[in-house]
Amino acid sequence: MPRIRDQIRAAEQHLAEVDPVMAEVIVRHGPCTLGAKARDPFHTLCSSIISQQLSSKAADTIQARLMAGIGAATAITPLLLAAATHEQLRTYGLSNAKARWLKALGEAADAGTLDFEALARLDDEAAIELLDALPGVGRWTAEMFLMFALGRLDLFAMDDVGLRRGVAMLYNRGRPVSDTRTLRIVRKWAPYRTVASWYLWRVADPVNEIWV
């Protein structure tokens, strides 16, 4: 924990030095809290799948129902998901596809074929490629997992609506920003694009605490 905190303080300093806009955002929103709490890798991956194409409020509601239904007191576990039936998972508000994906992930992790320790040893792109091959896990979900479960500090998810909205609000008076210009803006934040992303989420949706 001390190491990640030191890295994030260094990231804040770097972002403030290379980007005056980001410097103002950091002052406004205060220290980044990424890494402030431990995140269970399997639970984080399941949360990312549940959140796909849903508002934060809807995702939170479905996840709470799921956890209560399968008896997950603090975290979704492979054993609990593997024990649940597809029909049971559907009753909590999951789509047919998401119920199938979560069930498959639970069975894979419970059987040991999905190894999170081995995954953590891979570089970003290799880990994303491996995750992308799992049922229901696309690039966005993989990127969220790397950011919040593995603490990778140099990722920016181009397909994330909140991040793109944050860029638009800060750099183009709320109007959409092209991919080319977005990449140009984001490039200067390396090697701390995840930390910059945290601030963009704060800008785009300041009352949402899902990423805290």
Secondary structure, DSSP 8 states (H G I E B T S, - for coil): -HHHHHHHHHHHHHHHHH-HHHHHHHHHH-S--TTSS---HHHHHHHHHHHTTS-HHHHHHHHHHHHHHHT-SSS--HHHHHHS-HHHHHTTT--HHHHHHHHHHHHHHHHT-S-HHHHHTS-HHHHHHHHHTSTT--HHHHHHHHHHTS---S---TT-HHHHHHHHHHHSTTS---HHHHHHHHHTTTT-HHHHHHHHHHHH-TT--TT-
